[in-house]
Amino acid sequence: MRDYLIVGQGIAGTVLGRQLEAQQASFHIIDGTTTPSASRIAAGVWNPIAVKRFLKAWLAEETVEAAKTFFNHEEAVFGKQFFFQTELLKLMSNAEERQQMEARFESLKPFVIENNTLEPAVGVDAPNGVLHIKVAGYVEVNAYLDACAAHWQHSGNLIRTHFEHKSLQQVDGAWLWMENRYKQVVFCEGISGMDNPWMSHLPLTNTKGQVLRLKIPDLETEKILNKQLFILPQANQEFRIGSTYEWSFEDLKPTEAGRQQLLEMLDKVLPKKSYEILRQDAGGRPTTRDRRPLIGALNESGLYVFNGLGSRGVLLVPYLAECMLRFLKGDEEAIPIEARLQRFKKK
């Protein structure tokens, strides 16, 4: 009998698993979905400001602090860097956007550089000004997931197989799966949760995103650029750019239309720079209509969900995994009100 079965080894399941491991809980974590996941293609860009509206993001201070603490600890354990901090330059699209930013600038402290909002970005023409976000960066998501997977494969915690919901059965007060018994099950499936029969009442949706990896020889910047899309510097003059937000699509494969959309947005930021396309990826983000996660108990028999973190998952998950862990231990008030499942109950 193990304490937990975690279904899904994306960023949500992985961080929750590591926190359970720190509490010496016994668990298995399943990795085996064939669906292209957001975690595996994510560039991992994070910042605590909703740059479209120039507002602090939900739980901005709490999530930044938790992410720094969590990933710093993980880096010490694995001897690798996963969490990077670098300035993000939000390029203003027009004078109206700059005015909106200036009107809300005071509320964005202490995340921005004061008295330095209108200078052009290095190597980029920015006639309408720039918001310098000093608290920002990115997570090397793939490298982190791979490090945890290798660790758990060695310890026996990781099971690589396709998970079918019908194979999970409640027997004698425990949950039985592949002849293993578990006290509690946490679904961290991403968009695969849309097929979960215990989650059919929850409004989880699939938002497709596409990203590109480019080589841009004459762009010299170590800072993340943002103007309708992000431009994330990598090594060897390579950059990751993205992402599309698609709500209607046939499948999760990369498309020519997605590529052209990204390149058209890129040309507005770098109108005279040449580039070479190295790679294109696509995947599905687990999102909700109110842009808040799905966290809590699915029933009274030990089934839980930790999902729906959307495009801000890398910043949200360390803090919310702590909340989920306290909830699993019996703290009914641990989950933020905005993320509780009760908000979808009929009134």
N, C-alpha and C positions, 0 to 999 in steps of 0.2 A: 504494500500500500504506500503510494507516494502522496505528498501533499497536493501537488498541482500537475495538471497537464496544460501546457501553453500551446495553443494552436496558431502557428505562424511565427516565422523568424525574420520578420521585417524589423524596422526600427522600434516599433511599439513592443512587440514580443521580446525582442532582444534586450532592451533596456529594463523591462519588467523582470525578465529572467535573471539578469545580473543583480538586480536589487533583491530578488528572492534568494539568490545564491549567497549574497552578503548576509542574509538573515539565517543562513544554514537550512533553508527549506529544501525538501527533496522534490524534484520535478523532472519531467521530460518536456522538451520543446520540439515541435514538429516543423520541419522544413521540407516542402515538397510540392508546393503549388506550381502549376504550369502556366498560371496567369502572369503576364508581365506586371511587376509590382512597382509602385512609386518609389519604394525604398531603394530598389536596385538601379534605377536610372537617375535618381535624384542628385542634383548638384550639391545639395545640402546647404544652400545659402540661408543665412539667418540674420535677422535684425529685429529689434523690438518696436519698429514703427511701421504702421500701415501706410506705405508711401503714396498710395493713390489718394488718400484723404488727409494725410499728414496728421494722423492721430496715433497715440500710443496704442500698441497692440494689446489684446486681452492678456492680463497677467504679466505685463512686460517685465517689471522689476523681478518678480518671483521666478519667472522662467529663465531669465538671463543668469541670475545667481545660481540657480539649481543646475543649469547646463554647464556652467564653468566648473562648479564643484565636482559634478559627476564625471565629466570627460577628463578633467585633470587627474582624477583618481584612476580612471581606466587607462590613461596614458602611462601612469606610473606602473600599473600592474602589467601591461602588455609590452612596455618599452617602445611604444610607437606613438607618433602624434596623429591624432584624429581631429582635434578641435582647433581651428585656426581663427584668429582675430585679425581683421583688417578693415580699414575704413571703407564704407560704401558711399558712393557719390550718386545722389539722386539728381538727375539732370532735368531741369524744368522744361516742359514742352512749349510753354507760352507765357505771356505776361500774366494772364489770369491765374495760372497755376502758381506762379511765383508769389502773387499777392495772397493766395490762399495759404501758402506755406508761411509767409511772413506773419499772417494773422494768427497762426497757430504755433509759431516758433517757440514761444515762451513755455507752452505746455510740453514740449518735446525734450526739455532739459531733464536729466543730465546726459542724454544720449547723443547730442549733437555738439558740434564745435561752434562756439559762440563767435559772433562778429566775423564769420568767415563763410557766409552762406552764398555769396554771389560770384566767387572766383571760378573761372573755367577749370574743368578737369584737365589733368595732364594728357596732352596729345589728342584732346577731343574738343571740338568746337561746341561751346555751351553758351550761346548768346543770351539766354533767358535766366542764367544763373544755376547754382548748384547748392543743394543741401548736403552738407558734410555730416554723415552719420558716423560717429567715432566708435560706437558700440555695435559691432557687426562682424560678420565673418562667414565661415562655412565649415561643415563637417564632412570629412571623407567617409561617407556612409558605407560604401562598399567595403573599404578596408576594415572598418570597424565590425561590420557584420561577419566578414570572413574571419577576423581574429577570434570573435566569440564562437563562431561555428567550429573552428579548429580546436579551440579549448574544450568545447562541450563534446565534440566527437571523441576526444581523448578521454574525457571523464565519463562518457556514456550517457550524458544528458540529452544529446541531440539524436533525433530519429529522422532520417531522410526518407520520406514516403508521401505519397498522395493521401490526403485525409478526406474521408467520406463521412458526412455527418451521420448517416444511418448506421455506421459502424460503432458509434458511441452509444452505450446502453447503460441505464441505471439498474444496478443489481445489488440487493441487500444493503442499501444506503450508501453505496459508492458508485463511481462511474467507471465502467469497464470498457477498455479499448485495447485491442490486440493482446488480450490476456493480461493486461496491466490494469491495476486498480488505482484510482485517484480519489482524493477527498473533494477536490474542486477542479473545475475546468475554466480556463480563461481564453476566450476567443479573441485573437489579435490578427485576424485574417486579412485585413485590408479589404479590397473590393470583393474577395471571395466570400466575405460575410453577407453579401447580397443573396447568396444561395443557402444561407444558414436558416433552417426552419425555426430555430428559437429566436431569430431576429427579424422575422417577417413583418412584425408590427413597427419596426424602426425605419425611419426614412434615410437609409444609407444609399448614396448614389455614387456612380462612377464618373469621374471627370478626367478625361484623357489629357495627357500632357506630352509634348514632344520637345526634345532638346537636341542641340547640335554641338559637336566638338570641331573647332576650326583652328587653323594655323593662320595667324595674322602677323606677318613679319615686322611691320612697321608700327605696331601699336605697343608702346612702352608704358605700362602702368602696373602697379602691384595692387591697385585698389579695384573693388567691385564697382562696375558702372550699372546704373539702372535708369532706363527710360523706355517704358512699356515692356521691356524685357531686361533680364540681367545679363551682364557680360563678366564672367568669372575667370580671372587669370589663372593659368596652370603653368607648368614648367615648359621649357623649350618653345616659347612663343605660341603656345597653344591656349585656347580659351574655350570655356563651355558657355553656351548661350541658351536661353529659354525663358519662359516656357509658354507653350500654347495652353489655352483653357478651352477644351472642346466638350460640349454636353451632348452632341448628336454625332454618332460615328458608327461605322460598321464593325470595326474590330480595333485592337490595340496595336496594330502594326504601324510603323512609320509611313507617312504619306508624302507625296510630292507637294500637295496643298499645304501641309504643315511646314515643310521645308521652306516653301516660298513665303509663307506668312512670317516666319522667323527672319528670313533674309531681308524682307521688306522693312521690318522693324529695325533690323541692324543697320540698314543703309541710312536710316534717319539719324542714327547716332554716329556712324562712321561713313559718311557719304563718299569719301575719296580713297578709302583704304581697300586694298586687295586682300583676298583671303582664299584659303584652300579648305574645302570641306573634308574632314577626316572621318566623321561618324555621325549617324543619326539614330536616336533611340526614342521609344515611346512606351508609355505605361499608364496605368490607371490609378488615380488618387481616390481614396475613400473620403467622401465629403458628405456633409449634411446641409439641409436647407438653411439652417441658422448659423452655419459656420462654427459650430461648437462640437466637441467630440462626443462620443457615446461611451459613457463609463458607468458601470454599475452591475447590479445583479439582474439576470434574465429570468430567474425564478427563485424559489426558496430551497432548491435542492442542490445548490453548489455550482450553477452555471453563471458565468460572468462575461462581460464584454469590455474590451479596451480597444477602441477603434475610432475611425472617423476624424483623425487628426489633421487631415487635409494638407495644404501646402506648407504649413508652419510646424510640421511634425517634429523636425529635428530640434527645434527650440522648446516646444511644448512637452515633449515626452519625458525628459528626466524629472521635471517637477510633477507632472501628472502621474507618472509611475509611482512616485513616493505617495501621492494621494491614494492611488489604487491599492498600494501595499497596506496602508493603514486601514483602508476600507475592508480588505480581505481579512485583516486581523480583528475586525469588529467595530471600528470607528465609523459609525453611520454618517457622521458629518464631515468626513475627510474629503469627499469629492466636492469640488466647486459647484455651486448651485446651477450655473449655466451649463454644466456638462452632465447633470444627472438625467437619468432616463425618465424620471417622473414628468418631465416637461412635455412629453408626448402622450401622456394619458388623457383620455377624454374627460372634459370638465362637466 
